[in-house]
Amino acid sequence: MTRARLNIFVEPEHARRLEDLSLHRGVSKSSVIAAALASFLSPDATDQREAATVKRLDRLSRQFERLERDQAILIETVALYLRHYLTVALPVPEQQQEALRAQGRARYAQFIEQLARHIQRGRSLVREIHEENGPLDGDAPVASVAPDGGEGGA
């Protein structure tokens, strides 16, 4: 079998790694390059790279869908809370405002402490609620608030 002689230029780091690999395997640098080139040019290699890319894209799509679902739950939670709060909150007389501000600061500090503990546990409250109430794969529709304030399907 005849071979074609090629003069190529590679980065110094690649040359060093090629030298190390050929010494480690006990083969010539030419045989390492020939095997790498054959693998790169093989139609199977293209199929393998494409399959790996598709697998990664599928995983990213599932992650994105979970993020999108969690965001929809968060938005819905905030919207429902705001609607409830604005419906039931009463105006506070001037003489009680300072006491209520102090109570609000204390409640907020308690909320932050609870949030920190929950985050340190490493579990998502949204995920826990979703596991208790439905599937995690995104099949269950998430309700959303329509622009008119009514509820609609997502």
C-alpha positions as CSV (number, residue, x, y, z in Angstrom):
1,M,0.0,0.0,0.0
2,T,1.4,3.3,-1.0
3,R,1.1,6.4,1.1
4,A,0.9,10.0,0.3
5,R,3.4,12.3,2.1
6,L,1.8,15.3,3.7
7,N,3.5,18.2,5.5
8,I,1.2,19.7,8.0
9,F,1.4,22.3,10.7
10,V,-0.2,21.8,14.1
11,E,-0.2,23.8,17.3
12,P,2.7,23.0,19.6
13,E,0.3,21.6,22.2
14,H,-1.2,19.2,19.7
15,A,2.3,18.2,18.6
16,R,3.3,17.5,22.2
17,R,0.1,15.5,22.8
18,L,0.6,13.5,19.6
19,E,4.2,12.7,20.7
20,D,3.0,11.6,24.1
21,L,0.2,9.4,22.7
22,S,2.5,7.7,20.1
23,L,5.1,6.9,22.8
24,H,2.4,5.7,25.3
25,R,0.8,3.4,22.7
26,G,4.1,2.4,21.1
27,V,3.0,3.4,17.6
28,S,4.2,6.0,15.1
29,K,2.8,9.5,14.9
30,S,1.7,8.7,11.4
31,S,-0.4,5.8,12.5
32,V,-2.1,7.9,15.2
33,I,-2.8,10.6,12.7
34,A,-4.1,8.1,10.1
35,A,-6.5,6.5,12.7
36,A,-7.7,9.9,13.8
37,L,-8.2,11.0,10.1
38,A,-10.0,7.8,9.3
39,S,-12.3,8.2,12.2
40,F,-13.0,11.8,11.4
41,L,-13.8,11.1,7.7
42,S,-15.9,8.0,8.4
43,P,-19.6,8.3,7.7
44,D,-20.2,6.5,11.0
45,A,-18.3,9.2,12.8
46,T,-20.7,11.8,11.3
47,D,-23.7,9.8,12.4
48,Q,-22.2,9.4,15.9
49,R,-21.5,13.2,16.2
50,E,-25.0,13.9,15.0
51,A,-26.6,11.4,17.5
52,A,-24.6,13.0,20.3
53,T,-25.7,16.5,19.3
54,V,-29.3,15.4,19.1
55,K,-29.1,13.8,22.5
56,R,-27.6,17.0,24.0
57,L,-30.3,19.1,22.3
58,D,-33.0,16.9,23.6
59,R,-31.6,17.2,27.2
60,L,-31.4,21.0,26.8
61,S,-35.0,21.1,25.5
62,R,-36.3,19.2,28.5
63,Q,-34.3,21.5,30.9
64,F,-35.7,24.5,29.1
65,E,-39.3,23.1,29.3
66,R,-38.8,22.6,33.1
67,L,-37.5,26.1,33.5
68,E,-40.4,27.5,31.5
69,R,-42.9,25.5,33.6
70,D,-41.3,26.6,36.9
71,Q,-41.4,30.2,35.7
72,A,-45.1,29.9,34.7
73,I,-45.8,28.5,38.2
74,L,-43.9,31.4,39.8
75,I,-45.7,34.0,37.7
76,E,-49.0,32.5,38.5
77,T,-48.2,32.3,42.2
78,V,-47.2,36.0,42.3
79,A,-50.3,37.1,40.3
80,L,-52.7,35.1,42.6
81,Y,-51.0,36.4,45.7
82,L,-51.1,40.0,44.5
83,R,-54.8,39.7,43.5
84,H,-55.6,38.2,46.9
85,Y,-53.5,40.8,48.8
86,L,-55.0,43.8,46.9
87,T,-58.5,42.4,47.5
88,V,-58.2,41.9,51.2
89,A,-55.7,44.6,52.3
90,L,-57.4,47.4,54.2
91,P,-56.1,51.0,54.5
92,V,-54.1,51.5,57.7
93,P,-54.8,54.5,59.9
94,E,-51.9,56.9,60.2
95,Q,-51.3,56.2,64.0
96,Q,-50.8,52.4,63.3
97,Q,-48.5,52.7,60.3
98,E,-45.2,52.8,62.2
99,A,-46.1,49.7,64.3
100,L,-47.1,47.9,61.2
101,R,-43.9,48.8,59.4
102,A,-41.9,47.4,62.3
103,Q,-44.0,44.2,62.2
104,G,-43.5,44.0,58.4
105,R,-39.7,44.3,58.9
106,A,-39.7,41.5,61.5
107,R,-41.9,39.3,59.2
108,Y,-39.6,40.0,56.2
109,A,-36.5,39.0,58.3
110,Q,-38.3,35.8,59.3
111,F,-39.2,35.2,55.6
112,I,-35.6,35.6,54.5
113,E,-34.4,33.2,57.2
114,Q,-36.9,30.6,56.1
115,L,-35.9,31.1,52.5
116,A,-32.2,30.6,53.3
117,R,-33.0,27.4,55.2
118,H,-35.1,26.1,52.3
119,I,-32.4,26.9,49.7
120,Q,-29.7,25.3,51.9
121,R,-31.8,22.1,52.0
122,G,-31.3,21.9,48.2
123,R,-34.9,21.1,47.3
124,S,-37.2,23.4,45.3
125,L,-40.6,24.2,46.9
126,V,-42.0,24.5,43.4
127,R,-40.8,21.0,42.5
128,E,-42.1,19.6,45.9
129,I,-45.5,21.1,45.2
130,H,-45.5,19.8,41.6
131,E,-44.5,16.3,42.7
132,E,-47.4,16.3,45.2
133,N,-49.9,17.5,42.7
134,G,-48.9,16.2,39.3
135,P,-46.3,14.8,36.9
136,L,-42.9,16.4,36.4
137,D,-42.8,15.9,32.7
138,G,-44.8,19.0,31.8
139,D,-47.9,17.1,30.7
140,A,-50.1,18.9,33.2
141,P,-51.3,22.3,32.0
142,V,-50.4,25.3,34.1
143,A,-53.1,27.8,34.6
144,S,-52.3,31.4,33.7
145,V,-53.9,34.7,34.3
146,A,-55.5,36.2,31.2
147,P,-55.0,39.9,30.4
148,D,-58.6,40.6,31.6
149,G,-57.7,39.2,35.1
150,G,-59.5,35.9,34.6
151,E,-57.9,32.6,34.5
152,G,-57.0,30.8,31.3
153,G,-55.1,27.7,30.2
154,A,-51.5,27.7,29.3
